[in-house]
Amino acid sequence: MRWWFGVLVSAVFVCSAAQAESVSPEPAIAIIIDDLGDRLAEGRRVVDLPGPVACAFLPHTPHVQRLAEAAHATGKEVMLHLPLQAKAGNDLGPGGLTLDMDQEAFVASVQASLAAVPHVSGVNNHMGSLLTRHPGHMTWLMEVLRAQEAELFFIDSRTSRHSVAEQMAREARLPTASRHVFLDHNPSPRAVEAEFERLLRIARSRGVALAIGHPYRSTLEVLERRLPQLQEDGVRLVSVSEMIELETERDKSWQTSSSH
């Protein structure tokens, strides 16, 4: 009788463990705010956002040192928002990378931009609809990032559907992901709100989702109001590096399940 009781208890334990493993984790979102460093007041407002919102700084800007130090002190990830050549020929500003640069000049510029932003955890592209199409230049970029003493991640902002940046980052074995939502391509308050809701839907559907926004008044007002409500929405805000880890784990589990 005792033997049967032990078997029953063991069976219940195994079933409970299997059920626990099958429970989906809470959906997660990560958010990057780009174009920081030029304006101090807007930058401070981004640094004061609740939770691990990543702060992406343009290199060689007037307030990058001060704001990056403040972001790091609050536990936010600091990123380099690296200017890459666009199809439209937009002004890239200091640190811009172009198709006509040779490898030596390209590498030196990337290294100078990395040195200009303290506490860098990762990099994403500013513009880049032309340069991100070119595997050679993207390989140069990923080699520089890979050579840094601290491990950096790369986020493809997906300014072009023809971008190969994420692919080149994977080939260089860098932690990497791509943007799913631009919060403020249309910066009207209603449109930003709608994109935030779309971000939550994507996270609930695929487990994780990444958004990029800018320090516009409408974007910051939406985030200041919605981020404290995420627990009620059943979604959690995570750092970009944690989102990459979660997405990697999800992909591995999908590959394992599809192989059976």
C-alpha positions in Angstrom: 0.0 0.0 0.0 2.8 2.4 0.9 4.5 1.5 -2.4 1.4 2.4 -4.4 1.1 5.7 -2.4 4.7 6.5 -3.3 4.1 5.8 -7.0 1.0 8.1 -6.9 2.9 10.9 -5.2 5.8 10.6 -7.8 3.3 10.7 -10.7 1.6 13.8 -9.3 5.0 15.5 -8.9 6.0 14.7 -12.5 2.7 15.9 -13.9 2.9 19.1 -11.9 6.5 19.7 -13.1 5.5 19.1 -16.7 2.6 21.5 -16.4 4.8 24.2 -14.9 7.3 23.8 -17.7 4.5 24.2 -20.3 3.1 27.4 -18.8 4.1 30.3 -21.1 6.2 33.0 -19.4 4.7 36.5 -19.1 5.1 38.4 -22.4 8.0 40.8 -22.4 8.7 44.1 -24.3 11.9 46.1 -24.6 12.0 49.8 -25.7 14.8 51.9 -27.1 14.6 55.7 -27.3 16.9 57.0 -30.1 18.5 60.3 -31.0 19.6 61.3 -27.5 22.5 63.6 -26.7 21.6 66.8 -28.5 19.0 68.2 -26.1 19.4 68.0 -22.3 15.9 68.5 -21.1 14.4 65.8 -23.4 17.3 63.4 -22.5 16.6 63.9 -18.8 13.0 63.1 -19.3 13.9 59.8 -21.0 16.3 58.9 -18.3 13.5 59.4 -15.8 11.1 57.0 -17.5 10.2 54.0 -15.3 12.0 50.7 -15.8 14.8 49.5 -18.0 14.1 51.7 -21.1 17.3 51.7 -23.2 18.9 55.1 -24.1 20.5 55.3 -27.5 22.9 58.2 -27.9 24.2 59.8 -31.1 28.0 60.1 -30.9 29.9 63.3 -30.3 26.7 65.2 -29.2 26.9 68.0 -26.6 25.2 66.2 -23.7 26.1 62.6 -24.4 28.6 62.2 -21.5 26.3 63.7 -18.9 23.1 61.9 -20.0 24.8 58.5 -20.5 26.3 58.7 -17.0 22.8 59.5 -15.6 21.2 56.7 -17.6 23.8 54.2 -16.4 23.3 55.4 -12.8 19.6 54.6 -13.0 20.3 51.0 -14.3 19.3 51.8 -17.9 21.2 50.3 -20.8 23.3 52.8 -22.7 23.5 52.3 -26.5 25.4 53.9 -29.3 23.0 55.1 -32.0 25.4 54.9 -34.9 24.7 57.0 -38.0 24.8 55.0 -41.3 24.3 56.3 -44.8 20.7 56.5 -46.0 19.3 56.2 -49.5 18.0 59.7 -49.4 21.4 61.2 -48.6 20.3 62.7 -45.2 22.9 64.6 -43.2 24.4 62.0 -40.8 26.1 64.4 -38.4 29.4 63.5 -36.6 30.5 59.9 -36.7 28.5 59.1 -39.9 29.5 56.0 -41.9 29.2 56.0 -45.6 29.6 53.6 -48.5 32.7 55.4 -49.9 34.8 54.9 -46.8 37.6 52.4 -46.9 38.0 49.9 -44.1 40.6 51.8 -42.2 38.6 55.0 -42.1 35.4 53.1 -41.3 36.9 51.2 -38.4 38.5 54.3 -36.9 35.2 56.2 -37.1 33.3 53.3 -35.3 35.9 53.1 -32.6 35.8 56.9 -32.0 32.0 56.8 -31.8 32.2 53.9 -29.2 34.7 55.9 -27.2 32.4 59.0 -27.2 29.6 57.2 -25.4 30.4 55.9 -21.9 29.0 52.6 -20.5 27.9 51.3 -24.0 26.1 47.9 -23.8 25.0 47.8 -27.4 24.6 49.5 -30.8 21.8 50.2 -33.2 21.7 52.1 -36.5 20.6 55.6 -37.0 19.1 55.8 -40.5 21.2 53.3 -42.7 18.7 52.4 -45.4 21.6 52.3 -47.9 24.6 51.0 -45.8 22.7 48.2 -44.0 22.2 46.5 -47.4 25.9 46.0 -47.9 27.4 42.8 -46.3 31.0 44.0 -46.6 30.5 47.2 -44.6 28.2 45.4 -42.1 30.9 42.8 -41.6 33.5 45.5 -40.8 31.1 47.0 -38.3 30.4 43.6 -36.5 34.1 42.8 -36.4 34.8 46.1 -34.6 32.0 45.4 -32.1 33.1 41.8 -31.6 36.7 43.0 -30.8 35.6 45.2 -27.9 36.6 44.1 -24.4 33.0 44.0 -23.1 30.5 42.0 -25.1 28.2 44.3 -27.1 24.8 43.5 -28.7 23.6 44.9 -32.0 20.0 45.9 -32.8 18.9 46.3 -36.4 16.6 49.3 -36.5 15.2 47.9 -39.8 15.2 51.2 -41.7 15.2 49.0 -44.8 13.6 45.7 -45.5 16.7 44.8 -47.5 19.0 45.1 -44.4 21.6 42.4 -43.8 22.8 43.9 -40.6 21.2 41.4 -38.2 22.4 38.5 -40.4 26.0 39.8 -40.3 25.8 40.3 -36.5 24.7 36.6 -36.2 27.5 35.5 -38.4 29.9 37.4 -36.1 28.3 35.7 -33.1 27.1 38.9 -31.6 23.9 39.0 -29.5 21.4 40.5 -31.9 17.7 41.2 -32.7 15.6 43.5 -34.9 13.0 46.1 -34.2 9.4 45.1 -34.4 7.6 48.4 -33.9 8.4 52.1 -34.5 6.4 53.8 -31.9 6.3 57.2 -33.5 6.8 57.0 -37.2 3.6 59.0 -37.0 4.2 61.1 -33.9 0.6 62.1 -33.2 -0.6 61.0 -29.7 -3.3 58.7 -31.1 -0.8 57.0 -33.5 1.8 56.5 -30.8 -0.9 55.0 -28.5 -2.0 52.6 -31.3 1.6 51.5 -31.9 2.1 50.9 -28.2 -0.9 48.6 -28.3 0.5 46.9 -31.4 3.7 46.3 -29.4 1.8 44.6 -26.7 -0.1 42.4 -29.1 3.1 41.3 -30.8 4.6 40.4 -27.4 1.5 38.4 -26.4 1.7 36.6 -29.8 5.4 35.8 -30.0 6.5 36.1 -26.4 8.8 39.1 -26.8 8.8 42.3 -28.9 11.1 45.3 -29.4 10.1 48.9 -30.0 12.1 52.0 -31.0 10.9 55.5 -30.3 12.2 59.0 -30.1 12.1 61.7 -27.4 9.0 63.4 -28.9 6.6 64.9 -26.5 3.8 62.6 -27.6 6.0 59.5 -27.3 7.2 60.4 -23.8 3.6 61.2 -22.6 2.4 57.8 -23.8 5.3 56.0 -22.1 5.0 57.9 -18.9 1.4 56.9 -18.7 1.5 53.4 -20.0 4.7 51.9 -18.5 3.4 52.0 -14.9 0.3 50.1 -16.1 2.2 47.2 -17.7 1.6 44.8 -14.8 -2.2 45.3 -15.3 -1.7 44.6 -19.0 0.0 41.3 -18.2 3.3 42.3 -19.9 6.7 43.1 -18.4 9.3 45.6 -19.5 12.8 44.1 -19.8 16.2 45.4 -20.9 17.3 44.9 -24.5 19.9 42.4 -23.5 17.3 40.4 -21.6 14.9 40.5 -24.5 17.7 39.1 -26.8 18.2 36.3 -24.3 14.5 35.5 -24.1 14.2 35.5 -27.9 17.2 33.2 -28.2 15.6 30.8 -25.7 12.3 30.9 -27.5 13.9 30.2 -30.8 15.8 27.2 -29.3 12.7 25.8 -27.8 10.8 26.1 -31.1 13.7 24.4 -33.0 13.6 21.6 -30.4 9.9 21.1 -30.6 9.9 21.2 -34.4 12.6 18.5 -34.5 10.3 16.0 -32.7 
